């Protein structure tokens, strides 16, 4: 078995893992990033946009690495930047394929070592610390030792293998349903806007209570990367006829920075556990089989989509929720809704609490009037002293998770985890011993936003 030694090992190359690895390497640490896919960025490559760089009052609440990522996409013509949205506060469309290229550019510039096409298979823990992990791919097994390990798998895979305590879903064990994103091309957006102008009842005002005025055809015409959510009346009628292939109340699609294309965020799989390989296996199959039925529905019933065609399918299913790792601190929804920003805040979140029902129709939403702070120790495992988290598996309760799961918040938390890990390595400390005020100072120097 090949053996490697690094200062920091990041498992998972999604938004949180990329931010953590690049930030730690920029701070001088020897970093290895392990990714099971053949690309980096996770759901950045799916067609999903960034949401809520701005809070409910229009103030920017996420900067730092995430803003740098958007700036570099804009410079490459692969994003329109931040645009106002009456529902999502702000949306930031990103070119899904160029996002993958940018991830590789940033990793290479920072000097991060990469192991792609490798799956985490085991962790060796002694005296409450991870001593090494084993990853495998293409018939090879590699044991990796490090001072600090960062779980950026999204599903808490490393935490579970190391023996850390995790939680899944709500109090009843129900988790938000996954979506397989796919792109349709050949769309006439002007015709679709004409349809919405003639049928305003298909706007979501009677199913959403956290949406401002102005979410209408005019908004869609002037917004380059809009998210459309609606057509609930149409779905109800189609469901009565047996022609609605998904168990949800609305259609969601995102206009892409690719001419004539939209990313469809409408597939829904119920009673699904993204940390179970059997559910993942069956889910990948069932989600793909929903695509032709949804295409037929769009072509037959949605003006502007008559000539649409399948342009791409994301390489893996998008898991909204699975495990969360219990940290030294856990962020409660009471503090989140109250907009608390404690002195140990290392990232902000201003997105509303958005919980898709994993057992049927419906979505639970709660507005966040003031952005809340994510405390540093929500990124440090309570059980494993050299384990940190970056991404959607940080230590928050199941309700707060409905807000913190979005990609730019994962990036902000990842940046904080990466910087803290590098500080701990350089000072010979454990993550919990890092001076949080010094960490905040470093993050602010990197243009992170920690207060408004």
C-alpha positions as CSV (number, residue, x, y, z in Angstrom):
1,X,0.0,0.0,0.0
2,X,1.3,3.4,-0.9
3,X,1.6,5.8,2.1
4,X,1.5,9.6,2.1
5,X,1.9,12.3,4.7
6,X,0.5,15.8,4.6
7,X,-0.3,18.6,7.0
8,X,-4.0,18.7,6.0
9,X,-6.2,16.2,4.1
10,X,-9.5,17.4,2.7
11,X,-12.0,14.7,1.7
12,X,-14.4,16.0,-0.9
13,X,-13.9,18.5,-3.6
14,X,-17.3,20.3,-3.6
15,X,-17.8,24.0,-2.8
16,X,-16.8,23.6,0.8
17,X,-13.8,21.3,0.1
18,X,-12.4,23.5,-2.7
19,X,-12.6,26.6,-0.4
20,X,-11.0,24.7,2.5
21,X,-8.2,23.2,0.4
22,X,-7.2,26.3,-1.5
23,X,-7.4,28.5,1.5
24,X,-5.2,26.2,3.6
25,X,-2.7,25.8,0.8
26,X,-2.5,29.6,0.3
27,X,-1.7,29.9,4.0
28,X,1.4,27.6,3.5
29,X,0.1,24.2,4.5
30,X,0.8,21.0,2.6
31,X,-2.7,20.0,1.5
32,X,-4.1,16.9,-0.2
33,X,-7.6,17.1,-1.7
34,X,-9.3,13.7,-2.3
35,X,-12.3,13.6,-4.7
36,X,-14.3,10.6,-5.9
37,X,-15.3,12.2,-9.2
38,X,-13.2,13.2,-12.2
39,X,-14.0,16.9,-11.7
40,X,-14.1,19.4,-8.8
41,X,-16.8,21.6,-7.6
42,X,-19.6,19.1,-6.8
43,X,-23.0,20.7,-7.5
44,X,-21.3,23.8,-9.0
45,X,-21.2,21.8,-12.2
46,X,-24.9,20.9,-12.1
47,X,-26.5,24.2,-13.4
48,X,-27.5,25.4,-9.9
49,X,-26.8,29.0,-9.2
50,X,-25.4,30.6,-6.0
51,X,-28.2,31.9,-3.9
52,X,-28.4,34.8,-1.4
53,X,-25.0,36.5,-1.6
54,X,-27.3,39.3,-0.5
55,X,-29.6,39.3,2.6
56,X,-33.2,40.3,2.7
57,X,-32.2,44.0,2.9
58,X,-29.9,43.8,-0.2
59,X,-26.7,43.8,1.8
60,X,-23.9,41.5,0.7
61,X,-23.2,38.9,3.4
62,X,-20.8,36.5,1.7
63,X,-17.4,37.6,0.4
64,X,-14.0,36.1,0.5
65,X,-13.3,33.0,-1.5
66,X,-16.9,32.7,-2.8
67,X,-16.8,36.3,-4.1
68,X,-13.4,35.7,-5.7
69,X,-14.8,32.6,-7.4
70,X,-17.7,34.6,-8.9
71,X,-15.3,37.5,-9.9
72,X,-13.1,35.0,-11.8
73,X,-16.1,33.5,-13.5
74,X,-17.3,36.9,-14.6
75,X,-13.9,37.8,-16.0
76,X,-14.1,34.6,-18.1
77,X,-17.7,35.4,-19.3
78,X,-19.0,32.5,-17.3
79,X,-21.3,34.4,-14.9
80,X,-23.5,37.5,-14.9
81,X,-22.6,38.2,-11.3
82,X,-25.2,38.8,-8.6
83,X,-28.8,39.7,-9.7
84,X,-31.7,40.7,-7.4
85,X,-34.4,38.1,-7.0
86,X,-37.8,38.9,-5.2
87,X,-37.7,35.3,-3.8
88,X,-34.1,34.2,-3.4
89,X,-32.8,37.7,-2.5
90,X,-30.1,37.3,-5.0
91,X,-29.1,34.7,-7.6
92,X,-25.7,34.3,-9.3
93,X,-25.8,32.1,-12.4
94,X,-22.6,30.2,-13.1
95,X,-21.6,28.3,-16.2
96,X,-21.6,24.7,-14.9
97,X,-18.7,23.5,-17.0
98,X,-16.5,26.5,-16.7
99,X,-16.9,26.3,-12.9
100,X,-15.2,22.9,-13.0
101,X,-12.3,24.4,-15.0
102,X,-12.0,27.3,-12.5
103,X,-11.8,24.8,-9.6
104,X,-8.8,23.1,-11.2
105,X,-7.2,26.5,-11.9
106,X,-7.4,27.6,-8.3
107,X,-6.3,24.3,-6.9
108,X,-3.2,24.2,-9.2
109,X,-2.3,27.9,-8.4
110,X,-2.5,27.2,-4.7
111,X,-0.3,24.1,-4.9
112,X,-2.9,21.7,-3.6
113,X,-2.1,18.0,-4.3
114,X,-5.0,16.1,-5.9
115,X,-6.2,12.5,-5.7
116,X,-9.1,12.1,-8.1
117,X,-11.3,9.0,-8.7
118,X,-10.6,7.9,-5.1
119,X,-13.2,6.8,-2.6
120,X,-12.7,7.0,1.1
121,X,-12.7,3.4,2.5
122,X,-11.5,3.5,6.1
123,X,-10.2,5.7,8.9
124,X,-7.8,4.7,11.7
125,X,-8.5,6.5,15.0
126,X,-6.5,6.4,18.2
127,X,-7.0,8.4,21.4
128,X,-9.7,10.5,19.9
129,X,-7.7,11.5,16.8
130,X,-7.6,10.3,13.2
131,X,-4.2,8.9,12.5
132,X,-4.7,8.0,8.9
133,X,-7.3,7.3,6.2
134,X,-7.3,4.8,3.4
135,X,-8.6,5.8,0.0
136,X,-8.9,3.5,-3.0
137,X,-9.4,3.8,-6.7
138,X,-8.5,1.9,-9.9
139,X,-7.3,-1.1,-7.9
140,X,-4.9,1.1,-5.8
141,X,-5.1,1.7,-2.0
142,X,-3.3,4.7,-0.5
143,X,-2.9,5.4,3.3
144,X,-2.7,9.1,4.1
145,X,-1.5,10.5,7.4
146,X,-2.1,14.1,8.4
147,X,-2.2,16.5,11.4
148,X,-5.8,17.6,10.5
149,X,-8.5,16.1,8.4
150,X,-11.4,18.1,7.0
151,X,-14.7,16.3,6.1
152,X,-16.1,18.0,3.0
153,X,-18.0,14.9,1.8
154,X,-21.3,16.6,2.4
155,X,-22.5,13.3,3.9
156,X,-20.2,13.1,6.8
157,X,-18.6,10.0,5.5
158,X,-15.2,10.6,7.1
159,X,-16.8,11.5,10.4
160,X,-18.8,8.2,10.5
161,X,-15.7,6.1,9.6
162,X,-13.7,7.9,12.4
163,X,-16.4,7.3,15.0
164,X,-17.7,10.8,15.3
165,X,-21.4,11.4,16.3
166,X,-23.6,12.5,13.5
167,X,-27.3,13.2,12.9
168,X,-29.6,12.7,10.0
169,X,-32.8,14.5,9.0
170,X,-35.4,15.9,11.2
171,X,-36.8,14.4,14.5
172,X,-38.6,11.7,12.5
173,X,-35.6,10.9,10.4
174,X,-37.0,12.4,7.2
175,X,-34.5,14.0,5.0
176,X,-35.0,16.6,2.2
177,X,-35.4,14.9,-1.2
178,X,-32.6,14.9,-3.7
179,X,-32.7,16.2,-7.3
180,X,-30.9,15.1,-10.4
181,X,-30.2,18.3,-12.4
182,X,-30.5,18.2,-16.2
183,X,-30.3,20.9,-18.8
184,X,-32.8,21.5,-21.6
185,X,-31.8,23.4,-24.7
186,X,-33.7,25.0,-27.5
187,X,-35.9,27.1,-25.2
188,X,-37.7,30.3,-26.4
189,X,-37.5,32.4,-23.2
190,X,-39.4,35.3,-24.8
191,X,-42.3,33.0,-25.5
192,X,-42.2,31.6,-22.0
193,X,-42.3,35.1,-20.6
194,X,-45.3,36.0,-22.8
195,X,-47.1,32.9,-21.3
196,X,-46.4,34.0,-17.8
197,X,-47.6,37.5,-18.6
198,X,-50.9,36.1,-19.9
199,X,-51.2,33.6,-17.0
200,X,-50.1,35.3,-13.8
201,X,-51.9,32.6,-11.8
202,X,-48.9,30.4,-12.5
203,X,-46.7,32.7,-10.4
204,X,-46.1,31.3,-6.9
205,X,-47.7,34.0,-4.8
206,X,-50.5,31.7,-3.5
207,X,-48.1,29.0,-2.5
208,X,-45.2,31.2,-1.1
209,X,-45.4,33.7,1.7
210,X,-41.8,34.9,1.5
211,X,-41.8,36.5,-1.9
212,X,-41.8,40.2,-2.6
213,X,-43.7,42.0,-5.4
214,X,-42.2,42.1,-8.8
215,X,-41.7,38.4,-9.4
216,X,-43.3,38.4,-12.8
217,X,-42.7,38.3,-16.6
218,X,-41.0,41.7,-16.6
219,X,-38.6,40.4,-14.0
220,X,-37.8,37.3,-16.0
221,X,-37.2,39.4,-19.2
222,X,-34.7,41.7,-17.6
223,X,-32.9,39.1,-15.4
224,X,-30.2,37.2,-17.3
225,X,-29.9,34.3,-14.9
226,X,-33.4,34.1,-13.3
227,X,-34.8,31.2,-11.3
228,X,-38.4,30.4,-12.2
229,X,-40.6,28.7,-9.5
230,X,-44.3,28.2,-10.2
231,X,-46.9,26.6,-12.5
232,X,-48.6,24.9,-9.5
233,X,-52.0,25.2,-11.1
234,X,-50.8,23.5,-14.2
235,X,-49.3,20.7,-12.2
236,X,-52.5,20.2,-10.2
237,X,-54.5,19.8,-13.4
238,X,-51.9,17.5,-14.9
239,X,-51.8,15.4,-11.7
240,X,-55.6,14.9,-12.0
241,X,-55.1,13.6,-15.5
242,X,-52.1,11.4,-14.4
243,X,-49.7,13.4,-16.5
244,X,-47.5,14.9,-13.8
245,X,-44.5,12.7,-13.3
246,X,-43.2,14.2,-10.0
247,X,-44.7,14.5,-6.5
248,X,-44.2,18.2,-5.9
249,X,-46.2,21.4,-6.1
250,X,-44.0,23.6,-8.4
251,X,-41.6,23.5,-11.3
252,X,-38.2,25.0,-10.8
253,X,-35.7,25.9,-13.5
254,X,-32.7,28.2,-13.8
255,X,-31.9,30.1,-17.0
256,X,-28.3,29.3,-17.7
257,X,-25.4,31.5,-19.0
258,X,-25.7,29.3,-22.1
259,X,-28.0,30.5,-24.9
260,X,-31.4,28.8,-25.0
261,X,-30.6,26.5,-22.0
262,X,-32.3,26.0,-18.6
263,X,-31.2,23.7,-15.8
264,X,-34.3,21.8,-14.5
265,X,-34.5,21.4,-10.7
266,X,-37.8,19.5,-10.6
267,X,-36.9,15.8,-10.2
268,X,-38.0,14.6,-6.7
269,X,-37.2,11.3,-4.9
270,X,-39.1,10.7,-1.7
271,X,-38.0,8.8,1.5
272,X,-34.4,8.9,0.3
273,X,-31.2,8.7,2.3
274,X,-28.2,10.1,0.4
275,X,-25.8,8.3,2.8
276,X,-27.1,4.9,1.8
277,X,-25.5,3.4,-1.3
278,X,-28.6,1.3,-2.1
279,X,-30.8,4.5,-2.0
280,X,-28.2,6.2,-4.2
281,X,-28.1,3.4,-6.6
282,X,-31.8,3.2,-7.0
283,X,-32.2,7.0,-6.9
284,X,-29.8,7.5,-9.8
285,X,-31.8,5.1,-11.9
286,X,-35.3,6.4,-10.9
287,X,-34.2,10.1,-11.3
288,X,-32.9,9.4,-14.9
289,X,-36.1,7.7,-15.7
290,X,-38.1,10.8,-14.7
291,X,-36.3,13.0,-17.3
292,X,-38.1,11.8,-20.4
293,X,-41.5,12.2,-18.6
294,X,-40.6,15.7,-17.5
295,X,-39.4,16.6,-21.0
296,X,-42.7,15.4,-22.5
297,X,-44.6,17.5,-19.9
298,X,-42.5,20.6,-20.7
299,X,-42.9,20.2,-24.5
300,X,-46.6,19.6,-24.4
301,X,-47.7,22.1,-21.8
302,X,-45.2,24.9,-21.3
303,X,-45.0,27.5,-24.1
304,X,-41.4,28.2,-25.1
305,X,-40.4,24.6,-24.4
306,X,-42.1,23.0,-27.5
307,X,-38.8,22.4,-29.2
308,X,-36.6,21.7,-26.2
309,X,-34.1,18.9,-26.2
310,X,-31.9,17.2,-23.6
311,X,-28.6,19.1,-23.6
312,X,-26.9,17.5,-20.5
313,X,-27.5,15.5,-17.4
314,X,-25.5,16.1,-14.2
315,X,-23.0,13.4,-13.5
316,X,-24.5,12.5,-10.1
317,X,-27.6,13.1,-8.1
318,X,-27.7,16.2,-6.0
319,X,-28.3,15.2,-2.3
320,X,-29.9,18.0,-0.4
321,X,-29.6,16.4,3.1
322,X,-28.0,13.5,4.8
323,X,-25.6,13.5,7.8
324,X,-24.6,16.4,9.9
325,X,-21.5,16.1,12.2
326,X,-22.0,17.1,15.8
327,X,-19.5,19.8,16.6
328,X,-18.3,21.3,19.9
329,X,-21.0,23.9,19.2
330,X,-24.3,23.4,17.4
331,X,-26.1,26.3,15.7
332,X,-29.8,26.4,16.7
333,X,-32.6,27.6,14.6
334,X,-33.7,30.0,17.4
335,X,-30.3,31.8,17.1
336,X,-30.5,31.7,13.3
337,X,-34.0,33.2,13.1
338,X,-33.0,35.8,15.7
339,X,-30.1,36.8,13.5
340,X,-27.5,36.3,16.2
341,X,-23.9,37.0,15.2
342,X,-21.7,35.9,18.2
343,X,-18.1,37.0,18.7
344,X,-16.8,33.7,17.3
345,X,-18.6,34.1,14.0
346,X,-16.5,32.9,11.0
347,X,-19.2,33.1,8.3
348,X,-22.6,34.6,7.7
349,X,-25.8,33.2,6.2
350,X,-28.7,35.4,5.2
351,X,-30.7,32.8,3.1
352,X,-34.2,31.8,4.3
353,X,-34.8,28.5,5.9
354,X,-35.9,26.3,3.0
355,X,-36.9,22.7,3.8
356,X,-38.3,20.5,1.0
357,X,-40.6,17.8,2.3
358,X,-38.8,14.5,1.9
359,X,-42.0,12.4,2.4
360,X,-44.5,14.2,0.0
361,X,-45.5,17.6,-1.4
362,X,-44.7,20.9,0.2
363,X,-41.8,23.1,1.3
364,X,-41.4,24.8,4.7
365,X,-39.9,28.3,4.5
366,X,-39.0,30.8,7.2
367,X,-37.5,34.3,6.4
368,X,-34.3,35.4,7.9
369,X,-34.7,39.1,8.7
370,X,-31.1,39.6,9.8
371,X,-28.1,37.4,8.7
372,X,-26.9,35.0,11.4
373,X,-23.3,34.0,12.2
374,X,-21.9,30.5,12.1
375,X,-19.7,30.0,15.2
376,X,-16.2,28.6,14.6
377,X,-16.7,25.5,16.8
378,X,-19.6,24.4,14.6
379,X,-16.7,23.4,12.2
380,X,-14.9,21.3,14.8
381,X,-16.0,17.7,15.7
382,X,-16.8,17.3,19.4
383,X,-15.5,13.7,19.4
384,X,-12.5,13.7,17.1
385,X,-10.0,16.4,18.1
386,X,-8.3,16.8,14.7
387,X,-11.5,16.5,12.5
388,X,-13.1,19.6,11.0
389,X,-16.1,20.0,8.7
390,X,-16.6,22.1,5.6
391,X,-19.8,22.2,3.6
392,X,-23.3,21.1,4.4
393,X,-22.3,18.6,7.1
394,X,-21.3,21.3,9.7
395,X,-22.9,21.3,13.1
396,X,-26.3,22.9,12.8
397,X,-29.8,21.7,13.8
398,X,-32.1,20.3,11.1
399,X,-34.0,23.5,10.7
400,X,-31.0,25.8,10.4
401,X,-29.7,23.3,7.9
402,X,-32.4,24.5,5.5
403,X,-30.5,27.7,5.2
404,X,-26.8,26.7,5.6
405,X,-26.9,24.0,2.9
406,X,-26.5,26.4,0.0
407,X,-23.2,26.5,-2.0
408,X,-21.8,29.9,-1.1
409,X,-22.4,29.3,2.6
410,X,-20.6,26.0,2.2
411,X,-17.7,28.0,0.6
412,X,-17.7,30.6,3.4
413,X,-17.5,27.8,6.0
414,X,-14.9,26.0,4.0
415,X,-12.7,29.1,3.8
416,X,-12.9,29.4,7.6
417,X,-12.1,25.7,8.2
418,X,-9.1,25.8,5.8
419,X,-7.6,28.9,7.3
420,X,-8.1,27.6,10.9
421,X,-6.6,24.2,10.0
422,X,-3.5,26.0,8.5
423,X,-3.2,28.1,11.7
424,X,-3.4,25.0,13.9
425,X,-0.7,23.2,11.9
426,X,1.6,26.1,11.9
427,X,1.2,26.7,15.6
428,X,1.2,23.0,16.6
429,X,-2.3,23.2,18.0
430,X,-5.5,21.3,17.8
431,X,-8.4,23.0,15.8
432,X,-10.3,23.8,19.1
433,X,-7.2,25.7,20.4
434,X,-7.1,28.2,17.5
435,X,-7.4,31.8,18.5
436,X,-10.8,32.7,16.9
437,X,-10.2,36.4,17.0
438,X,-6.9,35.9,15.1
439,X,-8.8,33.6,12.7
440,X,-11.4,36.3,12.1
441,X,-8.6,38.8,11.4
442,X,-7.2,36.5,8.8
443,X,-10.6,36.0,7.2
444,X,-11.3,39.7,7.1
445,X,-7.9,40.2,5.4
446,X,-9.2,37.7,2.8
447,X,-12.3,39.9,2.3
448,X,-14.6,37.6,4.1
449,X,-17.8,39.3,5.5
450,X,-18.4,38.6,9.2
451,X,-20.9,41.4,10.1
452,X,-23.2,43.8,8.3
